[in-house]
């Protein structure tokens, strides 16, 4: 058995058949960070960005992104998500925004890609809304921090940034 489940016997890309899997509750948490200069951070915290409320727009963008993951990543299954939560936390000491997403469903496949898509699109939204002030912002530390459910069970990243619901 190959570890690459999205490749068929001939080596071609293939969408995994999950029809025989037993539905179970699946949860995935993901994390990303966007770092910026002090001026941009101060504008963001004061909600003084000319484009509007950066954190609220980024939260909505992350939620929408999780729901549209299958439209963005070719071999992802379209999923009926039960819950998507995106939280953004400003960190004055690091001049960054910590972005955490939690995605949940009861289904036949996991939601790691949806959680990762949520944090990345939220970070990209912050970048888009703040790039006039700081075009050198850096998006980093993107990873699945925790997942539960399915055949492979529970996983926690060594740099755990779990989102509690």
VENGIUR-V189195 format. One record per pair of residues at least 4 apart in sequence whose C-alpha atoms are under 6 Angstrom apart, sorted by the first residue. I is the first residue (numbers start at 1). J is the second residue. Records with the same first field share a line. If there is no record, write none. Layout:
BEGIN
I: J, J
END
This chain:
BEGIN
6: 13, 14, 15, 16
7: 11, 12, 13, 14
8: 12, 14
15: 75
21: 108
22: 108
23: 107, 108
24: 106, 107
25: 105, 106, 149
26: 104, 105, 106, 110, 148, 149
27: 103, 104, 147, 148
28: 102, 103, 111, 112, 146, 147
29: 101, 102, 115, 144, 145, 146
30: 100, 101, 115, 116, 143, 144, 145
31: 99, 100, 142, 143
32: 99, 119, 140, 141, 142
33: 97, 98, 99, 139, 140, 141
34: 96, 97, 138, 139
35: 95, 96, 137, 138
36: 95, 96, 137
40: 133
43: 48, 49
47: 53
58: 122, 125
59: 86
61: 122
62: 118, 121, 122
63: 84
65: 69, 118
66: 114, 117, 118
69: 114
70: 76, 77, 78
81: 105
82: 104, 105
83: 103, 104
84: 102, 103
85: 101, 102
86: 100, 101
87: 99, 100
88: 98, 99
89: 97, 98
90: 97
91: 95, 96, 97
99: 119
101: 115
103: 115
113: 117
127: 131
131: 135
145: 156, 157, 160, 161, 162
146: 155, 156
147: 154, 155
148: 153, 154
149: 153
END
